[in-house]
Amino acid sequence: MKIYLRLLQETDAKMYRYLYRNIDWDEHCIAIIGAKGVGKTTMLLQHIKTTFANKDEALFASLDNTWFANHTIFDLADEFYKFTTIPIGQKKSKTFTIAFQN
């Protein structure tokens, strides 16, 4: 969580990649695949930074983090789902956006 918040704080939201406007951010699952260094992480962090007033409602995780040596992406989704709190009576609906590197 510390890494996520630090990256989010350092992300510049002034210039966007061309692909940003082509993504339907309302989808429940978005996968962005591309080579290292093309802007996947920046684009996702820009979206979180400009869309979510409460940064705890979104999460960015790099799949090359050592935590994933013993856990899966499903473990992460499960932990994030448990971590988020939704008031009683409201539907719990989250979007998971994942960036994969080749």
SETI-664485 format. One record per residue (C-alpha): y, z, x. Coordinates in steps of 0.2 Angstrom, whole numbers, padded with zeros to 4 digits, always signed. Layout:
<site north="Y" up="Z" east="X"/>
...
***
This chain:
<site north="+0000" up="+0000" east="+0000"/>
<site north="+0012" up="+0004" east="+0014"/>
<site north="+0009" up="-0014" east="+0022"/>
<site north="+0012" up="-0022" east="+0005"/>
<site north="+0029" up="-0012" east="+0002"/>
<site north="+0035" up="-0016" east="+0020"/>
<site north="+0031" up="-0035" east="+0018"/>
<site north="+0039" up="-0035" east="+0001"/>
<site north="+0055" up="-0027" east="+0008"/>
<site north="+0056" up="-0040" east="+0023"/>
<site north="+0053" up="-0055" east="+0011"/>
<site north="+0068" up="-0066" east="+0009"/>
<site north="+0070" up="-0073" east="-0008"/>
<site north="+0084" up="-0085" east="-0005"/>
<site north="+0073" up="-0101" east="-0001"/>
<site north="+0057" up="-0106" east="-0010"/>
<site north="+0043" up="-0118" east="-0006"/>
<site north="+0042" up="-0133" east="-0016"/>
<site north="+0025" up="-0127" east="-0024"/>
<site north="+0033" up="-0112" east="-0031"/>
<site north="+0040" up="-0121" east="-0046"/>
<site north="+0023" up="-0130" east="-0049"/>
<site north="+0013" up="-0114" east="-0051"/>
<site north="+0010" up="-0107" east="-0069"/>
<site north="+0014" up="-0088" east="-0065"/>
<site north="+0008" up="-0083" east="-0082"/>
<site north="-0010" up="-0087" east="-0078"/>
<site north="-0022" up="-0072" east="-0076"/>
<site north="-0029" up="-0078" east="-0060"/>
<site north="-0020" up="-0089" east="-0047"/>
<site north="-0028" up="-0094" east="-0030"/>
<site north="-0018" up="-0103" east="-0017"/>
<site north="-0028" up="-0110" east="-0003"/>
<site north="-0020" up="-0117" east="+0013"/>
<site north="-0019" up="-0116" east="+0032"/>
<site north="-0012" up="-0101" east="+0041"/>
<site north="+0007" up="-0101" east="+0042"/>
<site north="+0011" up="-0113" east="+0028"/>
<site north="+0020" up="-0100" east="+0017"/>
<site north="+0007" up="-0093" east="+0004"/>
<site north="+0011" up="-0075" east="+0008"/>
<site north="+0029" up="-0078" east="+0007"/>
<site north="+0028" up="-0087" east="-0009"/>
<site north="+0018" up="-0073" east="-0017"/>
<site north="+0029" up="-0059" east="-0011"/>
<site north="+0044" up="-0069" east="-0017"/>
<site north="+0036" up="-0070" east="-0034"/>
<site north="+0033" up="-0051" east="-0034"/>
<site north="+0050" up="-0047" east="-0028"/>
<site north="+0059" up="-0057" east="-0041"/>
<site north="+0048" up="-0054" east="-0056"/>
<site north="+0042" up="-0036" east="-0056"/>
<site north="+0055" up="-0022" east="-0058"/>
<site north="+0042" up="-0010" east="-0055"/>
<site north="+0033" up="-0015" east="-0039"/>
<site north="+0018" up="-0004" east="-0043"/>
<site north="+0013" up="-0017" east="-0057"/>
<site north="+0009" up="-0030" east="-0043"/>
<site north="+0000" up="-0030" east="-0027"/>
<site north="-0002" up="-0041" east="-0012"/>
<site north="-0017" up="-0039" east="-0001"/>
<site north="-0022" up="-0050" east="+0014"/>
<site north="-0040" up="-0053" east="+0014"/>
<site north="-0041" up="-0052" east="+0033"/>
<site north="-0037" up="-0034" east="+0032"/>
<site north="-0051" up="-0023" east="+0039"/>
<site north="-0053" up="-0014" east="+0022"/>
<site north="-0062" up="-0030" east="+0017"/>
<site north="-0075" up="-0028" east="+0030"/>
<site north="-0084" up="-0015" east="+0018"/>
<site north="-0076" up="-0020" east="+0001"/>
<site north="-0074" up="-0036" east="-0010"/>
<site north="-0060" up="-0043" east="-0019"/>
<site north="-0068" up="-0036" east="-0035"/>
<site north="-0067" up="-0019" east="-0027"/>
<site north="-0048" up="-0021" east="-0024"/>
<site north="-0046" up="-0027" east="-0042"/>
<site north="-0055" up="-0012" east="-0049"/>
<site north="-0045" up="+0000" east="-0038"/>
<site north="-0029" up="-0008" east="-0043"/>
<site north="-0034" up="-0008" east="-0062"/>
<site north="-0038" up="+0011" east="-0060"/>
<site north="-0022" up="+0014" east="-0051"/>
<site north="-0010" up="+0006" east="-0064"/>
<site north="-0006" up="+0017" east="-0079"/>
<site north="-0002" up="+0010" east="-0095"/>
<site north="+0005" up="+0020" east="-0110"/>
<site north="-0008" up="+0024" east="-0124"/>
<site north="-0008" up="+0010" east="-0137"/>
<site north="-0002" up="-0004" east="-0125"/>
<site north="-0014" up="-0017" east="-0119"/>
<site north="-0018" up="-0017" east="-0101"/>
<site north="-0016" up="-0035" east="-0095"/>
<site north="-0014" up="-0039" east="-0076"/>
<site north="-0012" up="-0055" east="-0066"/>
<site north="-0021" up="-0056" east="-0050"/>
<site north="-0014" up="-0069" east="-0038"/>
<site north="-0024" up="-0072" east="-0022"/>
<site north="-0019" up="-0082" east="-0006"/>
<site north="-0034" up="-0088" east="+0004"/>
<site north="-0032" up="-0095" east="+0022"/>
<site north="-0043" up="-0109" east="+0029"/>
***
